[in-house]
Amino acid sequence: MMGPAHSLSGAAAWLGIGAAAAAFDHPMPWPVLVVGALICAGAALAPDLDHKAATISRAFGPVSRWLCEIVDKLSYAVYKATRSTADPRRSGGHRTLTHTWVWAVLIGGGCSVAAVTGGRWAVLAILFVHLVLAVEGLLWRAARMSSDVLVWLLGATSAWILAGVLDQPGNGSDWLFTQPGQEYLWLGLPIVLGALVHDIGDALTVSGCPILWPIPVGRKRWYPIGPPKGMRFRAGSWVELKVLMPVFMLLGGVGGASALGVF
C-alpha cells in the first residue's frame, strides 16, 4: 500500500486497541489514545525504510536517505544469507527483513527499552520521529507543499507538548505498566502494531509480504503471505483509495469513540 493508507490503517488499529482496552475495563487515558494513534500512524510507514523511494526516505532529508540505503543493503544481506533454494533470487532488500514480525518486535522492544532507560530525551526523540512520519503519512499533501523544516518543527513542538501532557498524573505515562521506573514502557506497543499493520497491508497487494520469516512455509523461508491472488490489488489502485482508506477512517472513528466512552 501507499503511505497515506498505511498511516490511516495504523491510526485506526491503535484506536481499535483503545476500544478493546475500554471493553476490558482498562481504558486508555485520552493522551495515550491520541499519542498512541499518532505513533502507530508513523510506525506504519517505518518498514519501508528499505526502499529509497518511500515516504520515510524523504522524511528526514539526507539522514533518512542514507539510512534507507544502509537498511536496504542489510536486508538484502540477510535475505541472501537465509534464503532457501525455493526462495527466488533478488537484487535488493525491499519487502524482506523490515517486513517481518521479527523486525517489528525488535524495533518496538528497542524503543520501549530506550524510553525507560533513556529518560525524557529518549521519549522526546521517539515521539519526534514518529510524529514527523505521522504528518508525512496523514497530512501528506500539506507535507509535500511545506518545507521539511516546517514539518520537523511541527513534530518537535508536538512531541514536547504531548510529552508534557503525558507526564501529568493520571494522563498515561504509566499506563499499562504501573511499577516505578516503568513509565513509557508502553511506547513500544504502537510501534510494533504499526509495523505489523504495514506488513498486513502489503500482504494484501499483488506481491504479498514475508511476515512470518524465519518460520518456513512449505519450502520457502521468505514466503510472501497474502490472500488468494484474485483478492489482491496493486498499490495505489482504486481499491486502496476508494475502498480501504474510507474504511480505515470509519473504523478509526468508531474505535476512538468507543475508547472514549461515547458509545
C-alpha positions, 0 to 999 in steps of 0.5 A: 500500500501507499503511505497515506493508507498505511498511516490511516490503517495504523491510526485506526488499529491503535484506536481499535486497541483503545476500544478493546482496552475500554471493553476490558475495563482498562481504558486508555487515558485520552493522551495515550489514545491520541499519542498512541494513534499518532505513533502507530500512524508513523510506525506504519510507514517505518518498514519501508525504510528499505526502499529509497523511494518511500515516504520515510526516505524523504522524511528526514532529508539526507539522514533518512536517505542514507539510512534507507540505503544502509537498511536496504543493503542489510536486508538484502544481506540477510535475505541472501544469507537465509534464503532457501533454494525455493526462495527466488533470487533478488537484487535488493532488500525491499519487502524482506527483513523490515517486513517481518514480525521479527523486525517489528518486535525488535524495533518496538522492544528497542524503543520501549527499552530506550524510553525507560532507560533513556529518560525524557530525551529518549521519549522526546526523540521517539515521539519526534520521529514518529510524529514527523512520519505521522504528518508525512503519512496523514497530512501528506499533501500539506507535507509535500507543499511545506518545507521539511523544516516546517514539518520537523518543527511541527513534530518537535513542538508536538512531541514536547507538548504531548510529552508534557501532557503525558507526564501529568498524573493520571494522563498515561505515562504509566499506563499499562505498566504501573511499577516505578521506573516503568513509565513509557514502557508502553511506547513500544506497543504502537510501534510494533502494531504499526509495523505489523499493520504495514506488513498486513497491508502489503500482504494484501497487494499483488506481491504479498509480504514475508511476515512470518520469516524465519518460520518456513512455509512449505519450502520457502523461508521468505514466503510472501503471505497474502490472500488468494491472488484474485483478492489482491490489488496493486498499490495505489489502485482504486481499491486502496483509495476508494475502498480501504482508506474510507474504511480505515477512517470509519473504523478509526472513528468508531474505535476512538469513540468507543475508547472514549466512552461515547458509545 
